[in-house]
Amino acid sequence: MNITQLDTFDILDKITDGFYALDSNWNFIYLNSEAEKILNRSKEKLLGKCVWDEFADAIDLPMYTHYLSAMESQQSVNFDFYYPSMKQWFDVRAYPSSEGLSVYFLDITDLKRKNIQRDQHYQSLFTNNLDAVYSFDLAGRYMSVNKALEKLSGYSEEDLVNQSFYSFVVEEDIQKAIYYFGEAVRGTPQTFNCKVNHKNGRVIHCKMTNIPITVEDKITGIYGICKDITLQKAAEESIEKAEKLSLVGQLSASIAHEIRNPLTTLKGFLQLIQAQEEINPVHIEILLSEMERIELITSELLLLAKPQAVELGEENIKETLNDVITLLQSQALMKNIDIVFEYDHVDAISCVNNQVKQVFINLIKNAIEAMSDGGVIKVVLFDFSQDTVLIEIVDQGCGISKELAPNIGLPFYSTKEKGTGLGMVTTYKIINDHGGKIDFESTSGEGTTFRVYLPKKMEKVMN
């Protein structure tokens, strides 16, 4: 043994990995101190002995196959395996040469136990979750499902695995499901409502969450969580129906009240005309005025109730506002009012253009009518956020008191002497159907600011 070998063995004896060397006949020719500790065998007992004789049960383990492969191919191997008789896990790196095999090995039992416990923990969370939990590959095929999904869908694991989730989604929601899945694949978690078909044919309303599976900074699949919200949807629909019935009752009473007044006037003047020999032109004017009042109420009711043609398109909201301001500018000038338009650059938004125009005609017209002494109305278009535009209509009118403000938007409530309030009901309805919102703040005697928030993108408008 030369000096170089002695230095090498001295270094190997100090490393924390177990190390041993085998000759071409699989006999031990060297062990370091760590190898003695891990294998619980001394050098004296192992040197010169065949590894397969001393550890005969290893012949049935991956270690045997890997060692043979390394020697035959003269390529290094790296693997881990469990040694049952020692009840230990080992990480092994074996380097072959023409003279034999050099082996580094490390006891990784504690690490493996922790990983197994962690895997079992997450598997338990997956398997026993009360919500339906599943995973997809990047093509949208089920890779794994839990019992809750089998119960929710009526399909077994065998029915679902390797099947595309699209095939279980109702036809009208397929494009939406594909869109949200694609967003998750691109790295953004998604939550959305979607309807799926149960095996027995009934439709289930679900709230779904798609979460990217990331391994080493690469998205390899999608985790999904699904909650059955069918009963919740049914409850919401029942509440909505009840509210609609309640609104019908309120509208009926309000309509009766609103139309009774002009009808009383019409009846009285018709009786007066009947008793007179000549028709007074003033009486005719009053009759026509009251008839126009009835016509206004019925027209606004029809606008509110009648389904409107929906043509959702990509519209330039700046041009839409500009058209409305141009339309109302002359009416404003007659009252010594200047309409000032300020705007950010905003890309085209998804909306029904004629409905959105109706909203801003109503709001700006109301602002004009609130300013008896002239002044300035500011219309400001903001690029509010990545998903939303904001339009403010700021007037210098009489304002709305705190007591009256909560009633704005109710049918037949208006601060104007001859207003029906239906214009604001229509305004709120259109904005709500577009997925937006509307709010306002006002100071009595100083003015009012209405704010309209509209989404830049929307799938459809409900009427």
Summary of the structure (lengths in Angstrom):
residues: 463
radius of gyration: 39.6
end to end distance: 93.1
largest distance: 144.2
contacts: 1277
relative contact order: 0.05
helix: 46%
strand: 28%
